[in-house]
């Protein structure tokens, strides 16, 4: 765009929220991975679908935690290198969002599989070893509680870690369900309780999968964060002294807790462009929590600005 105009870009040191919690994420990965092996073997030995479904969900935890950690590592490694001529001008932070979407897809597949398997087993009266099932499920619950505590803080800051955190929470509920099923089978001898609980675990997984997937897709589509009222933002910028027009506003999320914005502001000829620029940046940072901004200030006589309509 030609003409005389000022560009304002607020620089921040982009650091992945998930990166601050990667050691805890790695420890949670090893805990869940170790117990997945135990639970998977035990599910076949006890002939328990509920335990098998919990093991299947735990497998998605293992994959999800592993992918989440890998995404954080790659993003951090990219940040420490000289990226001056890299085509990845925003770094590799979106890998965290892709990891969250992969977690959602894995959860969806496991949930559907468990439901199908449960229907097939409802008429099956094969014996389930309830005592062994109860012991393994209890140990699984303890493993999930440990992972839950490790991921709790990171889930507040990173959608990537939040995906793994939600899986662990769902798995905790699954472990409780298996414990209840084991006790009920031991007391009543009703083997059908096992596939019913397995199906319940599958139904528990699906709604959380939809929410996680929707949030990840929203970011990948570069939608404005839900907390940002674009109309109010436009009004705030337009109310700055000597501003005639505000256009070409774009607000999007790069990754968890990393929002960015761009805007063009047209001012009167005698306006102080630096004051307008600083005021706009302050509004975006203080009122909308957006610190990474690019503001183009254009005098009224500048007519070469072509607003993007795509």
N, C-alpha and C positions, 0 to 999 in steps of 0.2 A: 504494500500500500504506500503510495507516494505522499508528498506534502510534508508540512512541518508538524510534527507531533512528537509527543513524549511517550516512551514506554516505561512502565513501572513494573518491576518484577520483585516480589518479596522472596528472598532466598531462605530456605530452611534446610537443615541437615536432615534429609529423609532417612529415618531409621525404622526398620520393621518393628512393630509392636510385638510380634511373635518372637523376634530375635532375642528379646530380653528374657524370655522364658524357655529357651531352647534346651537348657540342661535338664530342667524338670520334665520337659516333653520327652527327652531321650530316656530318662529314668522310667517314666510311665510306659514308654514303648517296651522296654525290657521286661517290666513286671507283667504286662498284659501278654506279651509274646510267650513268656515262659509258661504262664498259666493256660494259655490257649492250647498248648500241646497236651497238658494234663487233662483239660476238660474234654478235648476232642477224643482222646483215647478212652477216657472214662465213659463217654456217651455211648460208645459201641459196647463196652463191657457191661454196662447197666441196661442197655436196650432202651434208653430214654430219649424221646424226641425233644422234650423240653430242654434237656441238657445239651442235646446236639444243636438245637436252635440257638441256645445261649453261646455255644462254642462257635457257631457260624457267625453270630453277631460279634463275638470277641475277635474273630478273624478280621472282620472289617475294622475293628479297633486297631489291630496290629498294622494292617495296610494303611489305614487313615493316619495313625500316628507316625508311621514311617515316611509316608508321602509328605505329611505336614513338616516333619523335621527336615527332610530333603529340600523342600521348597524354601524354608527359612535359611538353610545353609547356602543354597545357591544364590538367593537374594543378597545375603550378607557378603558372600565372596565377591559378587559382582560389584558391590558398593566399595569394597576396599581396593579394587583395581583401578587403573587409569582408564576411565570410560569416555574420554574426550571425543573420540571418533567412533564410539560404539553406536550402532543403530538403535540400541535399547536406551532411548533418551530418558525414559522414566525408570530405568533399572529393571529388575526382574521381580518386583514386588507382586505383580499379578499372579505369580506362581502360587502364592498363598491362596488366592481365590480359586484358581483352578484345582488346587488340592482340596479345598472345601467342597467344590462341585463333585469331584471324584468320590469323596466320602459319601455325599448324598446319593449318588448313583449306586454305590456299593450297598448302602443301607436299603435302598429300594429293592434291589435284586434279592437280598437276604430275606427281607420281609415277605415278598411274594412267594419265594421258595418255601419258607416255613409254613405259610398258609396252605399251599398246595399239598405239602407233605402231611400236614395235620389232618386234612380231609381224608387223605388216603389211609391214615392210620386209625381213624375213629372206630372202625369195625374190627380192629386188630386187638385181640385180648392177650397178646404175648406178655409174659411176666416182665415186670420192671423191678430191678434191684433197688428198692427205695432207700435202704440204709446207706449204701455206697453213693447213691445219687444225692442224698442229703449232705453227706460229708463233702463231696466235691463242690456242690453248689455253695456251701458255706465258705469254703476256701476261696471260691470264685468271687463271692461277695466281698471278702476281705481284700482281695487283689484289686477289685474295682474301686473300693473305698480309698485305697492308697493312691490309685491313679487320679481319682476325683480330687483329692486334696492337692495333688501336685499340679493339676491343670486349672484349678479354680480361679486363681488370680489372672492367669494369662488369657482365659476365656473372656474376661471383661474388656480386653484390649484388641484381640485378634480374632477375626472371623475364622481364620484357619484353625487356630487352637480351639475356638468355640465349637467347630465341627467335631473335633476329636473329643472335646469335653461332653458334648451332647450324646455322642456314642457311648461314652463311659457311663453317663447317667442312665441312658436307656438300658445298658447292660447291667447296671446295678439293679434296676427294677426287674430285669429278666432273671437275675440270680435270686432275688427275693421270691419271684414267681416259682422258680424251680424248687426252692426250699419249701414253700407252701405245698406244692404239688407232691413232693417227696413225703412230707408228713401226712398229707391226706391219703396217699396211696398206702403208706405203711399202716395207717389206722383202719382204712376201709377195705383195702385190697382192690379198689376199682382202678384198673389199668387205663381206662379211657380218660382219666384226669390228666394224664401225661400229654396226649396230643392237644387237648383243650388248652392247657397252659402254654404249650408250644405255639398254638394259634394266637393266643392272647399276646404273647411276646411279639409276634409278627405284626399284629395290629398296633401295638405300642410303638413300633419302629416307624411305620409309614407316615404319620402326621409330622413327626419331627424331621423326617427326610424331606418332606415337601417344603417346610419352612426354611431349612438350611439351603436347599437347592434354589429356592426362589430368591433368597438374599444374595447368593453367589451370582446367579444369572443377572440380577438387577445391577450389580457392580460391573459385570462383564459387558453389559449393554450400555454402560456409562450413563446410567440414569442419575439424576440429581439425588443426593441423600434425602430420605424422607423428612428429616428434621429441618431441611432448608426450604422455606417458603419463597419460591422464585419471584412471585408477584411482590411480596414484601421487600425482597432484596432489591428488585428494580426500583421500587418506590424510595427506598433508603438512599440508593446511589443518586437517583434523580433529584433528591431534596438537597444535595450538596450545593452550596452557594456558587452561582455563576454557571451551573450546569444546565445545558439546553436539552440534551437528549442522552439516553443510555440505550445501547443496543448490543447485539451479538454477545449476550451473556451465556456462558457455559459453566456449569458446575458439575463435577463428577467425583467419584471416589476411586482412588488408585488402588488402595488396599485398606485393611481395617485401620481406622483412625488417621487416614491420610487423604483428606479432601483437597481438591484444587479448583480454582475458578479463573476464568478470563472474562474480560468485558471491555467494550469500547465506550468512552465517555466524551461527548461533544460539549465544548464550553464556549462561552462568549469570548470575543477576540481579546479583551483585556484581562481575562481571568489568569490567576496565578496557577499555572499547570502543576507546579510542585505541591502547592497546598491542596489542590483537588486530588492529586494522586495520593498524597499521604492520608487525607481524610477517607478516601475510598478504601485504602488498605486497612485503616483502623476499623472501619465499619465491618469489613469482611472478617477481620480477625476477632474483634471484640463481640460483635453481635451474632456472628454465624460460625465462629470457630474455624474459619478457613485461613490458614497462615500462608499457604502456597498459592500466590495470585499473580496474574499478569494483567495489568491495566493499561490500556492505550488511551491517552488523552489527546483529543483532536480539536483544534480551534474551529469555529463555525465556518471559516473560509475554506477549510479543507474539504474537498468534494470527491476525492478519489477513493474513499473507503467503500469497499464492496462487502456488504454483510453476507456471511455464509448462510445459505438457506437449506443445506443438507442436514 
